[in-house]
């Protein structure tokens, strides 16, 4: 944490100060912050003050805007238009939602629960993968190809996994759920369709082959939504 967390605002940065060795505020982005918090929670650091501070960063700064006329002001919002433009970055919303969903329900403050609802509604109005202002159009075609791991990217299966974990049942999930079911092969498995092999330290399964990770996620989603 000490090498990537911005000591001022507590978000996580992809760049580090040569002087202090700490994360630079200029490199803080929401998708990385969400991924780091999620990982640290899973590693048992939920009670660490630095993780608590970074969770507050999500509550304070993470937006779920579906197109706004006037941009918010402040140093955080003035860095990257791709992260903080008129429309919130899908990946930033996805990874911060994933991070907060990893917090056990009995450990969620009202602030955390409210932010979870806000971020979840963002994807619900998009029916997960569509254009919210024209639901006949797909917003993110790449999300229809399932992968693991996903780094800063996401797909409809990961998002549905988060929604199933949160026990959110909503008709606006149905289109995405139907796509998951349609990808099940005759042997009851799902393929790895998207892969970062070659860009990671180790290879994880093979693109185009049945995937244990994708199959596990798909079955867990189907179980929650009674599709098995």
C-alpha positions in Angstrom: 0.0 0.0 0.0 2.7 2.5 0.9 4.1 2.4 -2.6 0.9 3.2 -4.5 -1.6 4.9 -2.1 -1.8 8.7 -2.3 -1.1 9.9 1.3 -3.3 13.0 0.8 -6.6 11.6 -0.6 -6.0 7.8 -0.1 -6.9 6.7 -3.6 -4.5 4.4 -5.4 -2.1 5.7 -8.0 -0.3 4.0 -11.0 2.7 6.3 -10.5 5.0 6.8 -7.5 7.0 9.8 -6.3 10.7 9.4 -6.6 11.1 11.5 -3.5 8.7 10.0 -1.1 8.1 6.6 -2.6 4.4 7.1 -2.2 1.6 7.2 -4.8 1.3 10.4 -6.7 -2.1 12.1 -6.5 -1.8 12.8 -10.3 -1.9 9.1 -11.0 -5.0 8.2 -8.9 -7.7 6.6 -11.0 -11.0 4.9 -9.9 -10.6 1.5 -11.6 -7.2 0.9 -9.9 -8.4 2.2 -6.6 -11.4 -0.2 -6.7 -9.2 -3.2 -7.7 -6.7 -2.4 -4.9 -9.4 -2.1 -2.3 -11.1 -5.3 -3.4 -7.8 -7.2 -3.3 -6.8 -5.8 0.1 -10.2 -6.7 1.6 -9.9 -10.2 0.3 -6.4 -10.4 1.8 -7.8 -9.5 5.2 -7.0 -5.8 5.5 -10.5 -4.4 5.8 -9.8 -3.1 9.3 -6.6 -1.4 8.2 -6.9 2.4 8.5 -5.4 2.9 5.1 -8.1 0.7 3.5 -10.8 2.5 5.4 -9.5 5.8 4.1 -9.5 4.5 0.5 -13.1 3.3 1.0 -13.9 6.9 2.0 -12.3 8.0 -1.3 -14.9 6.0 -3.2 -17.7 7.4 -1.1 -16.5 11.0 -1.6 -15.3 11.0 -5.2 -16.7 8.1 -7.2 -19.5 9.3 -9.5 -22.2 7.5 -11.3 -23.2 10.2 -13.8 -25.1 9.1 -17.0 -24.2 12.3 -18.9 -24.3 15.7 -17.2 -24.1 19.2 -18.5 -21.7 20.7 -15.9 -18.7 18.8 -14.6 -17.9 18.8 -10.9 -14.9 20.9 -9.8 -11.9 20.0 -7.7 -8.4 18.6 -8.2 -9.5 15.0 -8.4 -12.0 15.7 -11.2 -9.6 17.8 -13.3 -7.1 15.1 -14.1 -8.5 12.7 -16.6 -11.5 13.3 -18.9 -11.7 9.6 -19.6 -12.3 9.0 -15.9 -14.1 12.1 -14.9 -15.9 13.4 -18.0 -19.6 14.1 -18.5 -20.3 10.4 -18.4 -18.8 8.3 -15.6 -16.2 5.7 -16.8 -17.9 2.3 -16.8 -14.7 0.6 -15.6 -14.4 3.0 -12.7 -17.9 2.4 -11.6 -17.5 -1.4 -12.0 -14.4 -1.7 -10.0 -15.5 0.5 -7.1 -18.8 -1.3 -7.0 -16.8 -4.6 -6.8 -14.7 -3.2 -4.0 -17.6 -2.0 -1.8 -19.5 -5.3 -2.5 -16.6 -7.2 -1.0 -17.3 -5.5 2.4 -19.4 -7.9 4.6 -22.9 -6.6 5.0 -22.6 -6.3 8.7 -19.5 -4.0 8.2 -21.2 -1.6 5.8 -22.0 1.8 7.1 -25.0 3.7 5.8 -22.7 5.7 3.6 -21.3 2.5 2.0 -24.7 1.1 1.5 -25.9 4.3 -0.2 -22.9 4.4 -2.5 -23.4 0.7 -3.4 -27.0 1.5 -4.3 -26.0 4.4 -6.4 -23.3 2.5 -8.3 -25.6 -0.5 -8.8 -28.4 1.7 -10.2 -25.9 3.1 -12.8 -25.5 -0.4 -14.3 -29.2 -1.2 -14.0 -30.2 1.8 -16.1 -27.8 0.5 -18.7 -29.2 -3.0 -18.4 -25.6 -3.8 -17.6 -24.2 -3.5 -21.2 -26.5 -1.2 -23.2 -26.8 2.4 -24.0 -29.1 3.8 -21.3 -30.6 6.4 -23.7 -31.2 3.8 -26.4 -31.6 0.3 -25.0 -31.7 -1.2 -28.5 -27.9 -0.5 -28.8 -25.0 -2.3 -27.2 -22.7 0.1 -25.3 -19.8 -2.3 -24.7 -19.7 -5.2 -27.2 -16.5 -6.4 -25.7 -18.3 -7.1 -22.4 -20.2 -10.0 -24.2 -16.9 -12.0 -24.3 -16.1 -13.5 -20.9 -12.6 -13.4 -19.5 -10.6 -14.0 -16.4 -8.8 -12.2 -14.9 -10.1 -8.9 -16.2 -7.6 -6.3 -14.8 -9.2 -2.9 -15.2 -11.7 -4.2 -17.7 -15.0 -5.9 -16.9 -17.7 -8.0 -18.6 -21.3 -8.8 -18.1 -20.5 -12.0 -16.2 -18.3 -10.2 -13.6 -21.0 -7.5 -13.2 -23.7 -10.1 -12.7 -21.4 -11.9 -10.2 -21.3 -8.7 -8.2 -25.1 -8.2 -8.4 -25.7 -11.8 -7.3 -23.3 -11.3 -4.4 -25.4 -8.2 -3.4 -28.6 -10.3 -3.8 -30.0 -7.6 -6.2 -32.9 -9.0 -8.3 -34.1 -6.7 -11.0 -35.8 -7.2 -14.4 -33.2 -5.0 -15.9 -30.7 -7.8 -15.4 -32.7 -10.2 -17.6 -31.0 -9.4 -20.9 -27.6 -10.0 -19.5 -28.6 -13.2 -17.8 -30.0 -14.6 -21.0 -26.6 -14.0 -22.7 -24.9 -15.9 -19.9 -27.3 -18.9 -20.3 -26.9 -18.8 -24.1 -23.1 -19.3 -23.8 -23.3 -22.5 -21.9 -22.0 -25.4 -23.9 -23.6 -28.9 -24.2 -21.2 -30.2 -21.5 -22.4 -27.5 -19.0 -19.2 -25.4 -19.2 -18.4 -22.0 -20.5 -15.4 -20.9 -22.6 -12.6 -18.4 -21.9 -13.3 -15.8 -24.7 -11.1 -13.0 -23.5 -7.6 -13.4 -22.1 -4.6 -11.3 -21.0 -2.2 -14.3 -21.4 1.1 -12.9 -22.6 0.7 -9.8 -20.6 0.7 -11.5 -17.2 3.4 -13.2 -15.1 1.7 -16.6 -15.6 -0.8 -17.9 -18.1 -4.3 -18.6 -16.8 -6.1 -21.2 -18.9 -6.3 -21.0 -22.7 -8.5 -18.7 -24.8 -11.1 -20.6 -26.6 -11.1 -23.6 -24.2 -13.5 -24.4 -21.4 -12.7 -22.3 -18.4 -13.0 -23.4 -14.7 -13.2 -19.7 -13.6 -15.8 -18.6 -16.1 -17.9 -21.8 -15.5 -17.7 -21.2 -11.7 -18.8 -17.6 -12.0 -21.6 -18.5 -14.5 -23.0 -21.3 -12.2 -22.9 -19.0 -9.2 -24.9 -16.4 -11.1 -27.4 -18.9 -12.4 -27.8 -20.4 -8.9 -28.6 -17.0 -7.4 -31.1 -16.2 -10.2 -32.6 -19.7 -10.3 -31.6 -20.4 -13.9 -30.1 -23.8 -13.3 
